[in-house]
Amino acid sequence: MTPAEVVVLAFALAMDAVAVSLAEGLRLRRPSWRDALFLAGMFGLFQALMPVLGWALAFRFADTVSAATPWIAFGMLALIGAHMIKESFEDDDDHGVTSLVTLRTVTPLAIATSIDAAAVGVTFGVLEVDVAPAVTVIGVITAVLSLGAVFIGARVGERLGRWAELVGGVILVAIGLRILLDHLIG
């Protein structure tokens, strides 16, 4: 795999994390740099770690990993998205202003958006790709794009007001459904 192919792959893998970062920006509306960097860093870290996991398990559990990951990603994203949708209908004066960016809230999102990268890691094992530089590129590109998406989402969220959390939740559920349908149809 050439360096250019790794960069293109990194952009493709980052898209779920970017979409979720956008949704989080919509929800937060006024993210702090700390929250945005934490979110982007976690997404970048997990996008880098999952291919390593897939690569390590390439020959041992390849069938199990590829069969279960879409269902896990769908379940996690659908639950988080449904919770955001429910919260969008609650009457709360502090709605969308307080930060809920914690390790506990971001880790499931980071796992769900990077789980497809585990399958890429299996491919790395088969193609004998030099994993360290490849996952570094994937992680950095994901983190940078996610950081920008948080702030873009926040700008849009300021204009959408209370609808922002509803839109963010719908985005998460839609990403989960797309992952599941890609698996079932493809």
Order of alpha helices (4+ residues) and beta strands (2+ residues): alpha-alpha-alpha-alpha-alpha-alpha
